[in-house]
Amino acid sequence: MKYLLLIYMDENVLSETEREHCYLESAQLVQELNAKGQFLATAPLHPVATATSVRVRDGKSLVTDGPFAETREQLGGFFFVNAQDLDEAIAIAAQIPGARAGTVEIRPVLEVAGLPKP
């Protein structure tokens, strides 16, 4: 089953040195997951200040700067993985460096017929 592991944290909690170390640890985790056939994709996101939100109401697009909601933790990146079940997804999430400073939300991905395969 495919899972999206969403990494939330206060984007100011890590120093630049800590952030670079987090990227190195994440790259090592990706190598391990890839060797097991579990890795699908990952990426860190630019700071929330670069976010743009789009809402369509009554057929009109409303574009605003910033994220959808003001929160203490922001979406900072993701891992997209194959896991046998939720327990295995939890084990992977616990290895993500961002879990030590923030929260990793685990969401199973729906398979929708008619979409192209990656």
N, C-alpha and C positions, 0 to 999 in steps of 0.2 A: 504494500500500500504506500502511496505517496503522502508525505507530510511536509507542510511548510512550517518552519521553525522561525518565528518572528522575534527579533531581538530588540527589546525595549530597555532604554536606560537614559538617565540624565546625560545629555551629550557633553556636559561640562565636567563630568565626574572623573574623567581620565586626563592625565597630562599628555602632551604630544608623545613623549617617550613611552608612556604606558599604552597609548593607542597603537603605536608602531609595534610594540611587543604583542599586543592583542592580535594584530594582523598576522604576525609571524606564527603565533600559536594556532590561529584559525587556518592558516595555510597548511600547517602540519596535520591538523585534524582532517582537512579536505583530502590530503594524500592518503590518510588511513581509511577514510570512508570510500574513496575512489578505489582503493585496492580491494575493498570488500564488495564493490559493486553497488554501494548505497548512495554515492554522490550524484546529484543531478545538477545543482547550481548553487551559487552563493554570491553575495555582494554586499559590501557596506554602502550606506547611503550618505550623500552630502548632508551637511547640517540642515536642521529644520528651517532655518532662515531662507533656504533656497526653495522651499516647498511652495507649490501652487495648488489650490483646491478648485475643483470644478463641480458645480451643481447645476442640474437642469430642472427648471420649474416652469410649468405651463409652456413648454417648448422653447424656453429661453435659457441660454447658458449664463451662469453667474460665476465669474472667475475672481477668486480672492487670493491674496498673498498669504502664505503660511499654511499650517496643517489644519485639518478638519476641527480639531479640538485642542484647547490648551490643557496640557497635562504636565506632571512632574517628570515623567519618562516619555521619551520620544522613540518612534520606530527608527532604529539605527542601521538595520540590515536584516538579512535573512539567510537561512540555509534551506534548500529544497532537497529532500532526501527520500530514498526508498527505505522502508522499515517493515518488518514482518507484522508488527502490531504496535499499539500505543506504548507498551512497556519498552520496546526497543527504541522508539522515538524519544521517550523520556531519557533513556540512557545516553542517546546521542546529544540531546539538548543539554544534559548535565555536563558534557565535555566542552561546550561552546564557551570560550573565555568570557563573553559578555554576560553569561549567567552569574558570574561572580560579582558583578557590579550592578546588574539590573535583573530583568525578567525575560525568560524565553517562553513565548506563547506557542503552543503546539496545536496546529490545525490540520486535520485530515483533508486531503484535496479530493474533491468530487471529480470523477471521470465523466465527462460529458460526450455523448456520441456526436460524431460529425466534426470534431475539432482535429486539426492536424497533430500528429505525434511529434514531439521534439526530436 
